[in-house]
Amino acid sequence: MEFNTIENIDKDSQLPAFSLQLNKGETVAIYSNAEMQEQLLKFIKGKRSTAVFEDWDALYERLTVAQNIKFYRKWFKCEWTFEELLVRFQLHHCANRRIVKCTASEKRRVSFAKCWMAKEQLNIFTEPVHGMDVVTTNVLMEMLSWIVEEERSAIVLVANMEHAVLLCEKIHHLKNSGLHEVEMEEPVEEEIEALSEASATTDLEKTSSANPYIAGLYKIPAKTGDKVILFDPTEIDYIESQDGRVQLVLNDEYFMMDLTLVEAEKKLSMYGFYRCHRSYIVNLQKVREIITWSKNTYSLRLHNRPQSTIPLSRTKVQEIQQIFNLK
């Protein structure tokens, strides 16, 4: 049953025309650049009386964590006990600490608790896990599942596709052409079979036999503007697919590729690249940490400048543990 609709049909608006419908018990991530996200927030605040959680520091800083929780529990008439709130939001270890002395992640968890106790039917979160620790991200993922169980709704606004994939199953991309649901690329069965077959000769072998002087030389072409750049496979952090386009990522820079994800996987598997998710291929040499979130959700943290996190499919967990000899 349709529950909430956010729609823009104003041609003079700085936002493109769009319509988003949410059902009861549904959470959706909207991925966009920072400028588009700011315009969307202004639009939502001007059109709806709904809870937008973006001012994460709107707490009583001179009071302790426990005093804040007790105050908001009484204010919102929350049915959960005080002790249950502390445990569920991982605040029991810092309960007696004043907010002003808390870390950014601890403050964020207090804000999540406040949000939960408010019991809004539609909750909008802005960059809720940006810069946060694993514990805080886990708490938000748990809270989103509680929102679904209570047949409430949530929209998560992010500028990071990896955060969108981690937090919500349903993702939309807001851009100049409108609001589009992101189709997460699924491997085609025939392509998977072709990939797993032992080919008599690979592209690299063909090139090497044709010209022995370049044996072992291999570069990945990608585009930026009108230029074509050749990358050494060891430079690449990961490759992702979104909106039907494939791009390689190096630190926080993105370059378009003319390959499908399956083609990229076939060409790069011999260089230590691994299909960790239906929309991601990771350079295994860049993996620093395997993160276990709540609800059997996993990510890989990379050893690069932004310390990127990319999703790991639960069906791939055992296999990647074997690759790293973790079992």
Stockholm file with secondary structure:
# STOCKHOLM 1.0

chainA/1-327         MEFNTIENIDKDSQLPAFSLQLNKGETVAIYSNAEMQEQLLKFIKGKRSTAVFEDWDALYERLTVAQNIKFYRKWFKCEWTFEELLVRFQLHHCANRRIVKCTASEKRRVSFAKCWMAKEQLNIFTEPVHGMDVVTTNVLMEMLSWIVEEERSAIVLVANMEHAVLLCEKIHHLKNSGLHEVEMEEPVEEEIEALSEASATTDLEKTSSANPYIAGLYKIPAKTGDKVILFDPTEIDYIESQDGRVQLVLNDEYFMMDLTLVEAEKKLSMYGFYRCHRSYIVNLQKVREIITWSKNTYSLRLHNRPQSTIPLSRTKVQEIQQIFNLK
#=GR chainA/1-327 SS CEEEEEEECCTTSSSCCEEEEEETTCEEEEECCHHHHHHHHHHHHHHCCCEEECCTTCSCTTSBHHHHHHHHHHHTTCSSCHHHHHHHTTCGGGTTSBGGGSCHHHHHHHHHHHHHHHTCSEEEEESTTTTCCHHHHHHHHHHHHHHHHTTCEEEEEESCHHHHHHHCSEEEEEETTEEEECCCCCCCHHHHHHHHSCCSSCHHHHHHHHCGGGTTCCCEEEEETTEEEEECGGGCCEEEEETTEEEEEETTEEEECSSCHHHHHHHHGGGTEEEEETTEEEEGGGEEEEEECSTTCEEEEESSTTCCEEEECGGGHHHHHHHTTCC
#=GC SS_cons         CEEEEEEECCTTSSSCCEEEEEETTCEEEEECCHHHHHHHHHHHHHHCCCEEECCTTCSCTTSBHHHHHHHHHHHTTCSSCHHHHHHHTTCGGGTTSBGGGSCHHHHHHHHHHHHHHHTCSEEEEESTTTTCCHHHHHHHHHHHHHHHHTTCEEEEEESCHHHHHHHCSEEEEEETTEEEECCCCCCCHHHHHHHHSCCSSCHHHHHHHHCGGGTTCCCEEEEETTEEEEECGGGCCEEEEETTEEEEEETTEEEECSSCHHHHHHHHGGGTEEEEETTEEEEGGGEEEEEECSTTCEEEEESSTTCCEEEECGGGHHHHHHHTTCC
//
